[in-house]
Amino acid sequence: MRNRTLHQLLRAFTEDAGLQLAAETARGAEIPFEVVEEPGARSALYCYKPLTGNFIRSRMGILDRLPTYLPAARAIAALDAIDAYLRKRGEPRIPPDERERADAVLRSFLSAVYAESSEFGFQQERFSAAYTELEGALYEGRQVAYVIAPLLGLGLESDDVPLGEGLSLVRGETLDDAPPEAVWSTPGEVEHGTVLAVVTLESDKLAGPPLSAARARFRRLLSALRLFDEGSYALGPVAWARLDGGPWQVAPLGSGGRALGRQTLPRDQEDELRAFCSLIARRTPRAGEVAWALSRFELARERVAPLEALTDDLLALRALLEPEGPESGRLAQRLAVICALPAERAALAERVARATTLERTVIAGLAHNDAGADALAAELAGHLRALLRDVLCGHLDSDVRSLADELLVEAAADVAAA
């Protein structure tokens, strides 16, 4: 198997399609047959051959509404050489449209899996043979690079969660021939097999070394996870890379942060995470206040001490809400008016002011970690996460400072009117 993500997506679609096709036949849909003449010892013999491919073609309008269709079609459309597969399968016409080509590949693939069969139960042998044929056409003369990295702080209910564009999350113990030290030797993850972030790259498409491209994918994934929920996630210190079926080579990743606890991703949130990662990758700015604040938010998550993270989070909040500088004293009110209900704004503003006082003691080297200070640092990190998430998702304008001032004016008018 050279593309694990594609394999998982196609398997899920094939299983769902088989169930749908079986339901169609159970409701009375008939599979067409043709009569085939076979030579016998004394006379010709005739048998009925099911035209399964024709039946699947007639049902594609139903199959393309399955929830597993679109992820599989997108994965297919992102690949080169699908024309070669369609020609190998004897397709008389290669559609010019990308979506139509992906549809043709999925239809042809299903026809290969269920060839000459009148039943649609999933059979591993048939699927494996069809998938081997597909990969043979897609990757003929090409090399595929794989890079895996431990993702700390995350657990999965599913064995594999494809995220698109060759990136997936995999329970390490289910990944065939993964290095044992990648799965079982990561500090803090010895009771469970470590979840691995897996990147599959076609080497002929890369402008540089596969590890460099994989590092960028891992960092974007880590950023999305940290914005997705309040879990504490980090990358392991090293990754493993290999080309096709070659040996695994160890490569340093650098600092990946700290992970506290383990947050399990439920199956019913996998689609939400997949969509969120795609959205964040598209909307993350390269420059400007939001980009700088996101970078500072990331740096705070790398800190070991919560009070050190507090200083980074306050700097990020000032970039978004207090461009005049801390001397203006506007951060507390602006953050409170955006992040708290009217009845709770004064209390939140007071806690933000307390955090800025605590920041000065941290800078002076006089602060000491305690439960109250750690809780305050965690609260500010949560507000910063919510702001960044809402801006990147488009729920808030990137000029959150102006928005905060407008809300403060409205709040003052409401008080005056009362």
N, C-alpha and C positions, 0 to 999 in steps of 0.2 A: 504494500500500500504506500503510495507516494504522496497522497493528499488526504490526510485524515479528516479534515473538515468536510471536504467534498464527499468522502465516503459516508460520514455520519448523516449529512443532509440528504443524500440520495437514499440511504437506507430508511430514514424516517419517512421520506416521501413514498418509497416503494411499498412499505408496510401499510401506510394510510391508503394508497391507491388500491392495493390488493383488497383491503376491507371494503372500499367503496365499490369496486368492480364486483366483488362477491355479493354485495347488497343489491346491485343492479340485476344480476342474474337471478337472485332470490325473488325479486319482484317481477320476474317474467321476461326480462330482456334476453334475447337469444343471440348466441354467438354464431356467426355464419360459418358454414363448412364448405369444403370443396371435396369432391370425390377424386381420389388418387388411385391410379391403376398400378398394381404391383404384380410382377410376373410370378406365376406359381409353377408348381411341378408339372401340372397337366393343363392348366388354364389360367387365364389372368385373374388376379384377386383385386378386389376393390376395397378401399377403406376411406373413412371420413377423416379429413384433416381440419381441425378447427382453425379458422382465420382470426387468431387472437389479435394480431396487429390491427386488422380492420376494426375489430370491436373496440380496442383501446382508442384508436383514432376517433371513432364516433362519440367517445365519452370524454374527450379532453376538455370540452366545455364545462363538464362537471368536476373533473379532476383538478382543473386549475383554480378551483375555489377552495381546495383543501388548505388548511393553515400551513402545511409543510411544503406546498408548491412554490410559493414566492421565494423563500430562502434558498431552495434548491435551484430555482431558475436564475436568481441573482448570482449564485456561485458559478453556475455554468456560463452565464453571459460574461463573467469577468475573465474567463479562460481563453487562451489562444488555441488554435488548432481544432476547434469544434467542427469546422468544415470537413477536416480530414476524417473525423469520426462519422459524420453523416454520409460521406462518400463511401466509407468502408461498410457502412450498414446498408448501402444500396439505395439511399434516398435519391429520387429522380430530380429533385429541385432543392437547392440551398437557398433558404429565404434570405433576402437582403436585410430585413429588419432584425435587430439584435434580440428583441423579445421573441420574435417568431422562431429564430434559430434555436434559442434556449428551449422553447416549447417543442420544437422538432427533436432536439436531443433527448428530452425527457420522455417523449412519446416513443422514440426509437429504443431508448434504454428499457422502458417498461416492456416493450414488445420482445426484447431480447430475454428479459427475466422470465416472462410468462409465455415464451414461444411454444406454439402448438399445444397449449394447455387450456382446458376448459374449467379449471379450478384456479383460484387466486390466493391460496394460502402461501405465506412467505416461506421460501426455502433458501437456506443459507448458501447451499451449493450453487444454485442457479444465480443468486445475486452476486456471489463472488466471481463466478465465471463472466457475467456481464460486466461487472466493474473492472475486472482485469482487462477485458477487451477495450473498455472505454479509456482507461489510463494508458494502455498501450498506444492508442491513437493520439491521445492528448500530449504525451510526454516523449514520444519517439525522438531520439536525438537530443533530448534536453536533460539537464541536471536540476534536481530539486534540493534545496538546502532546508534543513530543519534546525530551529533554535528553540530550546526549552529553558524556562527559568522558574524556580520556585516562587509561588505567590503566597506570602504568609498572611495569616489572619482570615482566610477565606475557606469555607467548606462548601461542597456541592452535594445536592441530592442526586442529580444526574451524573452519569459517568463522564459525559462530554457536553460542553455548552459552546457550540460554534458562535462566534461573534461577527463573522464576515471578514472578507479580504484576507483569507489565510490565517486568521487569528482565532484561537479557541482556548477554552479553559478545560482542563482534563484532570480528573482524579488520578494522581500519579500512579497508584497501584494498578490501574487498568490500562496503562500505556505500555504496550508490548516493548520489551527490551530497553526501557528507560533506565538510565544509570541508577542503581540502588541508592547511591549517596544523594541523588537529586530528590528522591522520594522520601527517604527515611532518615537522613542525617542532618536535616535542618533544625537548628535550635528552636525549641518550643513547639515543634510539630511531630514529635516522636510517637505520640499516641495515635495519630491518624496519619495516613499517607498524605504528603503535601500535595496541594493543588498546583498543577503546572500550567503556566502560560506557554502555549505552543504556537510558534509562527512558522508557516510554510511559505517558502520563497522560491520562485523560479529564478535560477541564477543568471540566466541570459537576459533578464529584465533589470538586473540591478546595476546601478551606476557605481557602486562601491562594494565593500565586503558585506556579506550577509549579516554579520554580527552588528554592524552599524545600523542597518535598516531595522533589524530586530530590536535593538536597544530603543530606537525611537518609538516603535510599536508598543513595547513594554511600558515606556514612560507615559504614553497617551492612555494606555489601559489603566495604569495605576492612578492617574489623575482622574479619570472618569469614575473609577470605583470610589475614590475618596469623596467625590462630589455626589455620588449616587445615594449613599446613606452615611450613617454616623459610625460605621465600622472603622477599625484601625487596620490598615493594610500596608504591606511593604513587600519589596522584592528581595529575594535572597542575594547574597553577595556575588555569586557566580552563576553563569549560564553554561549550557552544554550545546554544542553545535556539531552537525555532521552533514555531509553531502551524500545524497542518495542513501545507500546502505553501508556507508563507510563507518569507521569508528567514531565514537563521541569524543570531542575535544573540549576541554574546559577553557572557559574564557571569563575574565572578570567583568562584572557589571558595575562595580562601584557601589556607592552608598545607595541603599534602597529604602531607608527609613526604619521605623520600628512598628511592630504589630503587637497590639494588646488584645488578648482574647482571640476568639474565632467566631466569625459571623457566617452562618450557613445561608446560601442562596437557595430559596425554595424553587421548585420547578415552575410554579405559576408566576414567578418574577423574571424568568429567563428572557422572555420576549421583551419585557420592559427594559432590562439591562442592555440587551442587544441594540434596541432602538436608541437608548440613551448614549451608549458608546459611540454610535454612528453620528448622532447629533452633536456631541461634544467635539468629536474629531473635525467636523465640518465648520463649527462656529467658534472654535477657540482662536482668538486674535493673535497675531504675531507681535504686535507692538501696541503701545498705549497703556492707559491706566489699568484697564481690566487685565491685560496680559501681565503687567508687572505685579498686580495684586494676586493673580493666580500663581505666579512664580513664587511669591512670598508665602502664600498659603501652602504650597508644596514644600518649601523649605522648612516651614514650621512643623510639618508632619515628619520631617527627618530628625527633628530634635529628640533627644533622650529625655530631657527634663521639661515638664509642662510649663514652667515659668519662662524658660528660654523660648518655647513655642509662642507664649503670650506676646512677647515683644515683636515677633515676626507677624503675628496676626494683627496686632495693633497698627503696625506699619502698613499692612495691606488695607485695613479699614480706612486709614487716613488717606491712602491713595484714591480710594473710591469716594469718601465722604468729607474729607477735610483737606482739600488741596491748599488751603491758605496756610496750613501748618498748625501744629498743636497749640500755638499761642492763642489761636482764635477761640479755642474751647468749644467748638461747635460739634465735635464728633458725637458726644453723648446724646444730645438732643436729636441729631439727624438719624443716628442709628435707631434710637428708641421710636421715633415717629414712623419708621419703615417696618421695624421688626416686632412691634408690640401693639396690643390693643390699647385704645385710649386710656382705659382705667389702669393699665400696667406700665404706661410710658415713663412716668416719674420714677418708678422703682427701677426700671431697666437703665434709665439715664444715670441714676445714682450708682448702680453697679459698674457701669462703664467708667464713670469718673473714678471709682475705687480702683478699677483695673489700671487706669493711667497713673494713679499714685503708686500702685504696686510696681508698675514698669520702672519708675524712677529708682525704687529700692533695688530692683534686679540689676539695673545698670550700675548702681553704686556698689553692688556685691553684698548688700545687706539683707536680701530677701531669703526666706527659708520656706521650703515646701511644706504645706500643711493641707489638710482636706479642704478648707475653705478656699485657699488660693488655687488649688488644682481645679476645684469645681468652677470657680470664676473663669479660669483659663479655658476650660472645656466649653463653658457657655458662650464665650466670645468666639471660639472656633466654630461653634454651631451656627452663630449668626453670620459669620463670614462665609461659611459654606453655603448657607441658604441664599445670601446675596449673589455670590458667584454663580450658583446653579441657576437662579432665576434670570440673571443677565444672559448667561450662555444659552439658556433654553428659549430666550425671547420673551419671558414673562415680565421683565423689567427692562427699561431703557438703560443703555450703558452709562448715561449721565445720571447716576443715582443721586448725586449731590443736589442737582437741580430739582429732582423729584422730591427729595426730602425737604428742601426749602419751600416748595409749593405746598406740601402737606402741613408744614409748620404754620404757614400763613393761614391755611384753611382752619387748622385747629384753633389758632388765636381768634379768628373771626367767629368761630362757633362759641368760644368762651365769652367774647364781647356781646354776642347776641343774646346769650343766656342771662 
